[in-house]
Amino acid sequence: MRNLCLTIEYDGSDFSGFQRQPDRRTVQGELESAFSRLLGEPIKIIGAGRTDAGVHATGQVVNFLTENPLPLAKATGVFNSALPPDLAVKRVAEADLEFNARHWAKSRIYRYLALNRPLRSACLGRFAGWVAEPLALAPMQQALALLVGERDFSAFQAAGSPARSTVRRLLRAECRCLGDRFWLTLEADAFLYRMARIIAAATFLVGSGQKPVEWLAGLVEKGDRKLAPAPAAPQGLCLIKVVY
């Protein structure tokens, strides 16, 4: 028995998220279907992050057990030959049999890209959120810095989450810009359901001057989901790295 660990990337636009769902196209479903046919045995994929519908990944990590002796040197090319154009394997490695891509992860890093200009983009629309109101970088940076640490992020969790605890440790929350493009980088030990997108939406309200800097930290203190905004559009979010 072998435990293969894969780093994958995907354009999430046409997926109903990572996690397998009946009668829906998902990343996990595509991987399991393709690899089961390819390796001639049932394959069960374990993923490090359960990205939402429309969310992308350049550094998602998955693992699965197999008895197939496929050489590692050929594995990446062989796997990609069986996958659709919007899903690709970047690296393949052998892992300990006990390794679990989700449970062994120390943190996940997400990046949100927002296009900040009056009109939407037809070319970038699949991979960026759109904020029409002018954004100021400094207040966004100040507001995000107030979120770093171990907090109860219940105000940033969308309905429908099975999480038993809403306490998470946010290790990094940064923002930078180049021209009309703003990037938010968030790293946490784990994320609640739509937490990254809700933080992004709240940060843009601060950046546009609709809310003061302290408002973002106040959402954490009050813990009331009704006070926080709806999640930012999914296409701007990307899982860029899983840390082990």
N, C-alpha and C positions, 0 to 999 in steps of 0.2 A: 504493500500500500504506500502511496506517495501523497504528499500534501503540496499542491502547487499554489504559489502566491503570484498573482498577476496585478500589475498596475495597468489600468485601462483609462480610456478617455471616450467621451461621447457628446454628441450634440443632442441635448435633451428635448429639443423642440417637438419632436414627434413621438416622444415616449410619455407614458402616463406615470412617470416616476421610476425609481430604481426597483422597488419591491414588487415581487410577483403579484399579479391580480388576475382574477378570472376574466377572460374575454377582453383583456386589454394588453396593449403592447408595452412591455416594460423591459428595462435593461436586464434584470435578473432572469426574466423569462426568455429573452433572446439568447443570453449566454447559456442557460441550461439546455435549451432546445438544440442550439448549434453544437455544443460540446458533447451532448449525449449521443447525437448522430455521429459525430466525428470520432469519438473514442469508443463507441460501441458499448456503453454502459450508462446507467442513470447517474446524472451529475447534479449535485446540489450546491448551489453557489451561496457563499457567505460574503456579504459586503460590509465595508467599514462605515459607510454612510448611506442612509436611506433618502436620497435626494427626491424632491418633489417633482411633479409633472412640469416639464419645461425647463428645469434646472440642468445645467451642464456639469461636466467634470473633465479635468485634465490630469487629475492625480487620484482617482478612485482606486481603492485596493480591494481585491477579492481573493478568496481562496476556495479550493475544493479538493476533495479526496478522489484519487483515481488509482486503478491498478494498471493502467496503460503505460507501456515503457517508452512512450514518445520521447526522443532525445531533447534536452533543453535547447540545444543549439538550433533546432528546427522548430521549436514550439511556437515562437511568436509568429512566424510566417504561416505555419499550418493553421493556427487558431484564426488569424486574420482572414485567411482564405475562406473561412466558413461564416464570417460575420458580415452584416450589412454595412454600407458606406458610412453611416452615422455612429458606428461603434467600432472601436479598435483597441487591440492589446499593444501596450508600449513595452512592457518587460515581463519576463517570466522567470521565476526562481523557485528552488526547492525550499520548503519550510519544515520545521519540526512538525511531527504529526499532531501535536497539541495546539499548534498555532491557530488562532481564530482572528480573522481580519477585523472583526468588530470589537471583541472583548479585549484584545491585546493593544488596541490603539490608545495612545496617551493623549492625543489631541487631534482635532481636525481643523484645517484652515480653509475658509471660504473667502472668496473675493466677489464683491458686487461692483459691476461697471454700470455707471449711469451716464447717459448722454444729456448734457445740459445745454439746451438751445430751444428757441421758440417752436421749431417745427420738428416733427419726428423724422427718423431716417428709414428709408426703405431698404438700404443696404446693411445697416447695423442692427436693425430691429430684432433679429433672431438672437443676438448676443449681448444686448444692452437694454437696460431700463431707460426710460425717458422722463426727464424732469424739465418742464417748460420754464418754471420760475428761476431767475438767476440765483446761483448758489454761492455762498461765501465760505471759503475753506476754513478759516481760523475758528469760527464758532463750532463748526462740525468737529474739528479736531479736539477742541476743549470739551465738548459734550461727550464724545466717545471715551475720552480719558477717564471720565467719572464712572464709567461702567466697569472698568477693569477690576478684577478680583472675584472672590466667591460671593455670589448674590442669589437671592430668590428671584428668578426671572419669570415669574408667573404672569406678569403683565405682557410678556412677549411670547406667550405660547398660544397658538391658535386652537380652537375647539377641535376635539377629535383625537387628542393625544392620549396614548396609554401610559405615559410616564408616571411613575409612582412618586417621584420627587421633582420639584421644579427648581431646585438649587443646582446651579452650574458654576464652573470656574472659568471666567473669561480671561484668557491669558494676554490677549492682544486685541486692540481695537484702534485702528488707524485709518486715516483718510489722506489721499493726495490727489492732485489734479494736474492735467496737462491740457491746456486749451479748454475745450468744452467737454472733456471727459474726466469724470471723477471716479476714483477707485476706493472702495471701503474694504479693508482687510480685517477679518475677524477670526481669531483663533480661540478655541475653547476645548475643555476636556470632552464635552459632548454638547449638542445643541437640541433644544426643545423643538417641537413641531413648528416650523416656519419662523423660528426665533431670529435667524439671520436676516430674513426679509422684513420682519417687523422692525428690527433695529435699524435697518437701512431706511425704511420709510420714515421713522421717527427722526433720524438724523437729517434727512432732507428737509423736514419741516423746520428744524433748527437752522439749517444752512440757508433756507429761503427767507428767514426772518419771521416766520409765522409763530415760532415758539422760542423762548429764551434758552440759553445754554443749560440752565439748571433743571429745565423741564424733563430732560431725558433721565437724569438720575432720580427725579421725583417719581417717575413712572415705576422704577424699581422699588422705591420705598413704599409706595401705596399698593403695589401688587394688584392693581385692578385692570384687567384686560380691556374693559370698556373705555378706559382713558387713552389707550394706545391706538395708533392708526391701523388701518388694514395693511396687510403685507405688501411690500413693493413687488412689482411685476417679476415673475419667475425667471424670465430670460436673461436678466442681468446677473444672476447668481451662478457661481461656478465653484465646485469643490476642487481646490488646486493641490492639496497635499494632505496626507495622513501621516502623523508622526508616531513612531513606535520606539 
